[in-house]
Amino acid sequence: MNPSILLIYTGGTIGMKQDPATGHLVPFDFSQISGEVPEIDRFGYRIDTYSFDPVIDSSDARPEFWARIARTIESNYDSYDGFVVLHGTDTMSYSASALSYMLEGLEKSVIFTGSQLPIGVLRTDGRENLISAIEMAAARTPEGKPMVPEVCICFENKLYRGNRTTKQNSENFSAFSSPNYPALADVGIHIKYDRNAIHYPQPGEGPLRVRTEMDTNVAILKIFPGMTENYVRSVLSAEGLRSVVLETFGSGNAPALPWFLEALRECSDRGVVILNVTQCQAGSVDMGTYANGAILEKAGVLGGLDMTTESALTKLFYLQGIFSDGEEVKKHVVEPLRGEISVK
């Protein structure tokens, strides 16, 4: 039986086409996708489409939007072999990270893709991204199982684990990178899968369970030279705050200012989870390396290892939606749930 794929169009540049009357870019009818990319008919797959109405600019992505994607996959899960989510690039890493947590027990491919140029433009990168995403969503192992049963991002000849990515470039076609984890597949003349890097479900992980409850009472506090006490305390004292993603220097370092450490300690003592991630594009937090990192640990800060900011933020949203107890959030946030942390 030929594979079946559901294309879920949420919005973004890939679904835009120039209106001949006005010259403006407008969304086109995605049910007519084969008219824009006739090559996909040559796969011989059953390819159906579902479009959000209205479509959204990915800058407007929110947990309710992620929940809608998750529920769409859930309601169609038994009818398709894989899913391709068409999405704007600006927040694609946030959305792919969020979906990786929301889709518990996932055993099929969910591949996000998009483009830097509209699909109606002659030089668009969207055509190749879409073709590759569809082929990889339908791919099977020699045992007949989905080749990549994860939430991924396919972009510019690479397939990445979604919760390992970040948008690195707004000008080039290679918009995304996965600085701390290898690509799951490289697309050239052949698609070469790194099966050692792909997570395959173990017995008991399935069936699919979808969790859409998210608590967004999280702040991001970026450390920088010359930051003021008023700035730090205003972030840490936000009403309803449950967690903070602390973006630090290097391998997890921050200033050893007495007022700063006191503010962190007071925040932690209130039960707020403080998770340390590095501002560097690549690398891991190790608060035991330098004295300025060790003092953060004494102030109650947790090490986020090599999690991206996007993954750390959405993971906290997800865990806070499950657990009302901050101690449970602390326990699970430092554990690898969907391959978002490298296990040494």
Protein Blocks (a to p, Z undefined) as FASTA:
>chain_A
ZZddddddfbdjklgccdfknopacdddfklmmmmmmmlmmnopacddddddddddfklg
cfklmmmmmmmmmmmmmmpcbdcddddfklmmmmmmmmmmmmghiabdcdddddfbdfkb
mklcklmmmmmmmmmmmpccfkopafblcddddeehiacdfklgccfbfkbmblbccfkb
ccfbdcdfbccddfklpccddehkaccdddfbdcfbbcdddddehiafklmmmmmmgghi
abdcdddehjhpacfbfklmmmmmmmmmnopacddddfbfbdcddfklpmklmmmmmnop
acekjacfklmmmmmmmmmmmpmclklmmmmmmpcfkopaccZZ
